[in-house]
Amino acid sequence: MLQNRVSNPMFPRLFEPGNIGGLWLKNRIIKAPMVTGFATRDGCVTERMIGHYREFARGGSGLIIVENSHIDDKASKSSPCQLSASHNEHRSGLVRLALAIKSNGAKACLQLGHAGRQKFIPTPPIKAPSRVPWAEMYKMGIPAPEELTFEEIEEIIEAFGDAALRAKQACFDMVEIVGCHGYLITNFLSPHTNRRSDWYGGPIENRMRFLLDLVGNIIQKAGENFPLSIRLSGSDYEEGGITIEDSKKVAVALEKAGVSTIHVSGGTHQTMHFEHTPMYGPLAPNVWAAEEIKRVVNIPIIASGSITTPQLAETILEERKGDFISLGRPLLADPYFPLKAEEGRPEDICCCIRCLDGCVVRGAVIGSIDCSVNPTLGREDEFRITPVDHGKKVAVVGGGPAGMEAARVTALRGHSVTLFEKRKMGGVLNEASIPEFKADIRKLIDYLSVQVKKAGVEIVEGEATSQTINDGKFDAVIVAIGATHAVYKSCEKDRPSVIGPLDVFQGAITGNSVIVVGGGMIGCDVCLFLAEQGKKVTITTRGDDIARGMNHAEQLSYFERLSRHKVDIRTGVHLEEVTDEGVVIHNRAAIKSEIKGESVVLCAGLTPNR
């Protein structure tokens, strides 16, 4: 079978078949595990979950790793609607899930894990190797973990083995163990969180003992021919934490213990910008660790993390930094990423823009994930595009992302669509994508621009007026005219030194010293954009800090990048007036002061056009 498969001319290595522990995979693309929140409160599979994973299989992935499933009813559950493999009663739903994946051309893997100290449910018990709290959650009132006893450790090891056997009985082709991202196994491996003085603590040989013991239990119960993956952090990027040298020693021991593959990631929820890297961070930030681990073992290595295009995935394989490529967020954005790449249509892939808005932020806030660029996520069958019986003539006013997506979907349903845009297709995203740290947004503009043309949308470059709409005799009009930048009432807009954020991105002359008024996301982007050009930047905000609208990973990555430059950050201040020499501000005690600068950029947020 391997010899008869035709090589893909565009991505030959990505679509070369491969093996993991004797399990044949049709290509090198693996759907990475990501918690969805689509299970029931007691961890059972739902129809929504089945439809979600079925779509990945239809999209062409070789292996689907189903999300982190807790292994007991004690302390392993980390989030409210988490999938469970803790009881035989869960098995029937897991069978249906595995068969939905396998009947659509992919192999199925179930990930098993224990929360450890990284538990999002604020109720005891919270268990870890040592009583070291997760700082961010501790501040929010979640208690420090209790130290595991020897008896509890043995129970957890047995529970992992039992859960792996259930997965095998439920028709899954393999299992993966969560040994990364700050969960229980990471807590044992890291000297930062493992302060034990017994044979589970101290040197790395002791700290890996828990992991090796549960690997042995799984192999004993599920069989040595049942493939087993360990997802391992190359580094947790924490001070006093897991180093790459530690991880290489663990990898060698895991191979010797009978593990089939190592799935390399990095970071914890405390260093989330390495676990889920945002726009401000680099692409493929953990591939270096996959390459390092690959040098010391002979089993396949799965590379993962911010690998957003098939071109990048192919390069990683070509340079032998990994044997398989794991895609998480990119497949949420477009489950058909593999199929489109295999067919030589990479321009048709809706790329992940690494915003973290739906898959991380809303997942944490509302309990289940969605995606800012894929509205069908989790509702794949409900939102499937179907043709209409009788097409109509439709005008879409506004060529930003919302307008282009509306035009695309409307045209694919069989309507005759005309899209009006008075500036440039993409709207203000054109300016937003200019900074190097927002290059991901450019991919969305390019994708939508190609798709509206392929869908047969007529594009009119010019303003849509009442006259043009009436003359066009449209049956329906969709208005998607976006938003404009708000202004400060206390400022003179016609003062030459005052410019707007779009002007900055378009190359307006600012001089060497710039004052940015507004510490929201727009102001922060302007600030970083100018600082990276070598400008002397002062940013002011009414709040206690800048970047408060960013999620945790974005903040970590943003401030890490901003720290390379000497930016003057003024918090808790209000703009009084703009002067010829800069601005006058006052603090909460009404004390005035002056900041000098050659130009002032007003970033007061956006106001919807209605």
N, C-alpha and C positions, 0 to 999 in steps of 0.2 A: 504493500500500500504506500509506503514512504517513497519508493522509487518511481511509482507511477504518477505521483502528484505533479502537476504542471507548476513550474516556478513562476511566481508573480514578478513581472518585469520591473515594476516600480518599487516594490518593497519585498525583495526576495527572502530576506532573513525573517521578517516579521510573519510571513505566511509559509514558512517552512515548518512541517510537523515536528513534534518533539515528544519526549517521554519524561514523566515524573514517576519514579518508583514503579515502572512497568505500565503506567497508565498513559495510553496514547492520546495526544492532543493534536487537533487538526492545524493549529497555528500557535504562535508564541504570545498571543494576547490573553491576559487573564483579567477577569473582572475582580477588582479589589473589594474586600469586605467593607461596607459602610452601614452603620446602624441607621435604619429607616424610621423606626417607630410605628411600623405598619402591623405589628403583632397585637394580639389582645393583651389585656392587663395581666393575664396569667401565662403569657408567653406562647400562645397558640398561633399557628399559621392562619392567615386570613386570605380571602379571595384577592384583596388588594395586593397583598404581598406576592401571591402566586403570579398575578398579572404583571407585576413589576419585574420579577426575575425572568419570567417567560420572554419578556421583551429583549433582555440582554442576550438570551440564547438565540432568538431570532435575528439579532443584530450581528451575529457572527463571531462572538468571543469563543475561544477554545475551551476555557474553563471558567466557571462562575463560582466564586467563593462567597457563599451566603454569610451574611453578617454575624457578628459576635453574639453567640448564644450562651446564656448562663448555664452553669452545670449543677447547681443545687439551689435549695430554697432557703439557704442560710444567709450568706453574705456575698455571693458571687454576682447577684443582679446589680447592674450599674445604672439603669434608666427605667422609667415606668413601663413602657410598652416594648420591652426587649424580648426577642425571641428566646425560647428556652428548649434545652435538651435534657432537662433535669429529671423527667419522669417518663415512664413508658406510655403514659397517656398522650404525650406530645408526638409520639411516633407516627400516628396516622396522618397528621397534618404535614409532617416532615416528608413522608412518602409522597404525598401529592405534590409538594414543592419540588422535590428531587426529580420526579418523573416529568413535571412540566418543563424543567430545564433540559433534561436528557432527550425528551421527545422532540425538541426543537434544535438538536444538533450540537449541544455543548455537553461537557462533563460537569458534574456537580460536586462541590466541596462544601462542607459545613465548618465554620469557624467556631471554636469553643474557647470560652474565657472566664476569668474571675476578676471582679472589679478591683480587689485589693483596696488601697486607700482612696482610689479615684472613683468614688461612688457619688452619683448625682442625686440619689434618694437620701434625704437627710435623716433617715431613721436608722437606728442601730439594728443589727450589728454591722460595724465597719471593721474589717479585719486586715491586718498586714503583718509582715515579719517583725516590725518594730513600731513603737508609738511615735511615728513621725508624721505630722499632719500635712495635708496638701494646703499650702499657705493661702491660696486664693479662696478656696471653699471654707477654710477655717475662719477667715474673716467674715464670711457670710453666715456663720453659725453652725456649719456642719462639724461635728466633733472630731477629735483626733481618733485614729484607729486604735483598736485593741490589739495587743500583741498575740499572735497565734501560738497556741500550745502545740506540743508534739502530737497529741491526739487529734487536734483539729487539722494539722498539716496532713496527717495520714488519711483523714476523711476526705480532704480535698483531692488528694492524689487518686483515691479510689473513685471519687465522683467524676474526675476527668476521664478515667478509663471506662466507666459505665456509660458516660455520654458519648464517647467515641464509638462504643459498641452499638448504641442506639442509632447513631448516624449511619453506620454500616448496615444495620438491619432496615433502616429507612431508605435504602437504595442509593445513598450518597457514595460517590466513587472514592472519596478520600476525606480527611479532616485536616484542619489547620488549628494550631494552638496560638492564642494571643500571648506573645512574649515581648511585647513592645508597648510604647505609648503611655507608660505610666501605670499600667494595670498590675495585678498581683505578681506575675512572674518578673516584671521589671523591678518591682519593689524588692524582690529577693536578689536580683542581679546587681542592683545599684548599691554601692557603699553609702550613698547619701541617705537611702531609705532603709537599708538593712544594717542595723546596729547590734545584731545578735552576737553573742560570744560562744554559742554552741556550734555544732557541726553544720548548721545552715548559714553561718555568718563568718566574717573575717576575709580570708583570701578568696579569689574568684573560684577556686576549686570547690570551696564550701558553698559559696553563694549560688553556684549553678546546680547544686545537689538536688534542690527541690524540682527544678525543671527536668533533670535527668531521671529522677525517680518517677515523675508522672509520665514521661516518655516511655519508660519501661513498663509501666502499668497499662498504658494504651496498647503497646505492641503485644503484651501478654494477652489482653482481652480481645482486641480487634484482629490480631494476627500480623505477622511480620510482612505479609504480602499486601496489606492494606496501606496505601500510601499515606504518609504523614508529613505535613509541612509545619514548620515553626516560623512565625513572623517575629523577627528579631530586630531590635534597634541597633544600628551600627554604633550610634551614640545617642544618649538622651539629651545632650547639649546642656546638662546641668552641672553646676560647680560641684566637684566631688562626686560626680555620677559615673555612668557607664562610659568607658573609653572604647575606642576601636580595637585596642589590644585585648581588652576583656572580651569583646564580642567575637574576635577571631578565635580565642581559646574556647569559647562556648561553642562556636560553629564546628570546630574540629571534634569536640566531645560529642556533639549531636550527631555528626556523621558516623562516628564510631558506634553510637548507641542505636543506629538503624533508621534515623530520620531520612526522608526521601528528598527534601528540598528545604532551602532556607529563603524566606521571603523578607528581604531587607528593607527596613523603613528607618525612622528616626524621630527623636523628640518625644515629649510628653504633652499633656494638656497644659502644663506649666510653661513649656517651650513650644507652644502650639504652632508657631511660625515655621517649624521644621516638620511637624506632623501634617499640617494642612497649610502649605505655603501660599500666602496671598500674592496679589499683584506686585507689591513692593519688594518681594523676595525673588530669588533666582529660580529658573526652571531646573528641574531634576536635582534638588539640593542634596539628596541622599544617595545618588548613584555612585559617588566616590566610595561610599562605605560598601556598597554591593561589590564593586570592583576589588576592594581590599579583601573582603571575605572570600570572594571567588578564587583568589590566589592561594588560599590555604586549604580548600576542600575540593573534592571531585564530584560532589552531588550538584544538581542544577541550582542556580541562583536566580531568584526573581527580583528584578529591580523595580522600584516604585517611587512615586512622589512627584507631582507636577510635571508629568510627561504628557504634554497636551496635544502633540501632533504626531502623525505616523512617521513623519520625517525624523523627528527627534528619537522616537522609539527605534527606528531602523538603525540610526547612527549608534545608539547604545549597544545594540546587538552586534553590529558590524565591528565595533571597537572592542568587543568581547568583555564589556563591563557587566553583563548579565546574560542569562540564557533565556529568560522569559521577561515579559513586560507586564506589569500590573497597572491597570488603569481604574481609578475610582471616580473622581469628579468628571473627567472627560467622558465617561460612559453615562453618567447622569445627564450631562448636557446633550449627548447624542448616543443612544444605545446602539445605533447602526454605524458607528465609527469604524469597526472592523470591516464590515461588509463594503462600505463605501471606499475604504482604503484598498481592499482587495480588488475591487472593480476599477481601480484607477481613477477614483473621483474624490480626491482629498478636498477639493474646493466645495464639495457638498457636505462636509462635516461641520456641524455647528460646534465650534470649539468652546471649551470651558474658559471663562474669563477670570477664574480664580478670585471671585468676589466673596465667596463663603457665605453669601447672604441667605440662601435657601438651605443648603446642605448642612451647614453648621449652626448659624445664628437662629434661623427659624426652627431648625430641628431641636435646638435647646429650649427655645421659648414656647413653641406650641406643641412640641412633643413628636412631630413627624416632619420629615424633610420635604422640600420641594426644590425648584431650581429657577434662577432668574432668567435663564435663556431657554429653558425647556418646560413650558407650562403643562405638558402632558405627563410629567413625572408623577407616578403614583396613581394616575388616572388614564393609563395608556389606552384602554379599550373605550372609555367614555369619550375621550378627546380625539379618537382616530378620525382622520380627515376622510369624509365620504362625499361623493359627488351629489349635486342637487339634480332634481328632475328638470327644472327649467331655470337656466341661468339668467341673471339680471345684469344691468349695467350699473357699476358701482364706482363712485369716486372716493379716493382716500386722500385727505388733505393733511400733509405733513409727512416728510420722508425721514423722520428719525427712526429709532429701532421699533417703536410701537407701530408707527405707520407702515413701515416695510413689512413687519410680521403680519399685520392685518391684511395688507395687499397680497402677500404670498399665500396665506391660507385661503383667502377669499377666491383668488384665482385658481388655486388647486381644486377648489370645490366646483369649479365650472362657471364662475361668473366672469364677465368682461370687466377688467379693472383698469382704471386710470389713476396714477399716483402723482400728486402735485407736491413739489418741493421748491420753495423760493430761493433757498441757499444752495446747499450741497447735500446729496444723499448721505444720510447718517446723522444729520442734525448737529447738535452741539457735541455729540460723541466724537466728531472729527477733531475738535479742539481738546476734548478730554483725553484722547488717545495720543496726543503729541508727546508728552513726557515719556521718557524711556521706561519709567516704572509703571506706566499705564498702557504699554504696548499690547497687552492682551485684548484690550477693547477694540483695537484695530482689526483683530481677527473676526470679531462679531460684525463690524461694519462690512468687511469684505465678504463674509458669508452671506449676509442679507442682501447685499447689492447683487451678488451672483444669482441668488435664489429668485428675486423678483423678476429678473430678466428671463431666467429659465422657465418661470411660471407664465410667461407671456404678458406681464404687466406693462401697460403703456406708461412711460415716464414723461411727465411734463415738467421741464425746468422753468419754473415761474410761479408767481403767486396765484393762488386760486381765489377768484373774486366771485361775487354773487352772479355777475354776468357770465363768467366762464362756466360756472356750475349750471346755470339756467340753460345756457347754449348747448351744453353737453347732454341735456335731457337724461340725467341719471335717475335711476330708480331709487338709489340709496346713497347717502354720503356718510363716510366715517371720518370723524374729526379727531386727528391725533397731532395737535400742534405744540405739544411739549410745554416747556416753561421758559421763563426769562429770568435773568439775574436781578434780584431785588436791589434797591438802592437805600442808602442811609439818608433820611430826611434832613439831617443836620449838615449835609455836605453840598458843596457847589459842584455839580457834575461837570460844568464847563471849564473848571480850573484845569490848565494843561497838565499839571502834575498828577491829576486823578485819573486812573485807568481801571478798567474792569478785568476780571480774570480771563475772559476770552481773548482780550487784547494781549495779555501777557503770553498766552500760549501761541498766539499768532505772530509773535515776534516784536511787539511794541517796545520802543526804546524806554528803558526804565532808569538808566543811570546805574551807578555802582552801589548806592545805598537805597534800599526799598523798605517801605513800611507796609505790611499786610494786615489789614483790619478784618478780623473774623477768624476764629480758630476751629471752624467746622471742617468738613472734609474738603471743600473747595479751597478754603484758605490754606489748609495744610498742604494740599497738592501744589498750590502756587508757591508757597514758602519753600518747599523742597525743590521744586523746579528751578527757582531762582538761586537757591543756595548751591545747587549742583553746578550752576554756571559761575560760581565764585563770587556772587553778589553778597554784600553785607545786608542781612535781612533781620528785621524786627517784626514779630508777629504778636498781635494783641487779641485778647478775647475777654468777654464778660464773664466767662465761666472760670472754674477752678483749674482747668487744664485745657490744652488743645487736644484735638483728635478724639473727643468724647463720643462722637458718632461712629467711630470705627469699632469693629469687633476686636476681641482679645488678640487674635493672631495678627491682624492688621496693625494694631498698636505696637506690638512687639517688633514687628518687621519695620514699621515706619520709624519708630524712635531709634532703632538700631542704625538705620540709614541716616537719619537726621543728625545723630550724634557725631558723625564724621565732619560736621560743619559747625561753625560757631554762630548759632542763631540765638538772638535775644528774644526770649519768650516772656511776654508781660501778661499775667493773668489777673482776673478780677477788675478789669478796667473798662471804662466806657469812652467812646469817641465823643469829644466835645466839639471840635472843629478841625478843618483842614486849613493850614496856613501856607504861606509862600515857602516856608522852610521845613514843613513837615506836618505834624498833627499835634493837637492838644488833647490830652486824655485826663480823666479823673477816676480815682479809685473809689472804693465803697465808703470811704470816709470823706468823700467829696474833695479830696486834695488833688489839685491840678498839677500836671507836669507836661513837659514838651518833649517830643521825640523828633529828631531831625532826620530828614531823608529827602532824596532827590525826587522820588515819586511815591504815590500812595495807591495801593491796590485795594479796592473795596470788595469784600467777599461776604455779602449779607445773605447768602443762600439763594434759593430758587423760589419763584412764585409761579404757580400753574397758569397757563394761558387759558382763559375760559371765554 
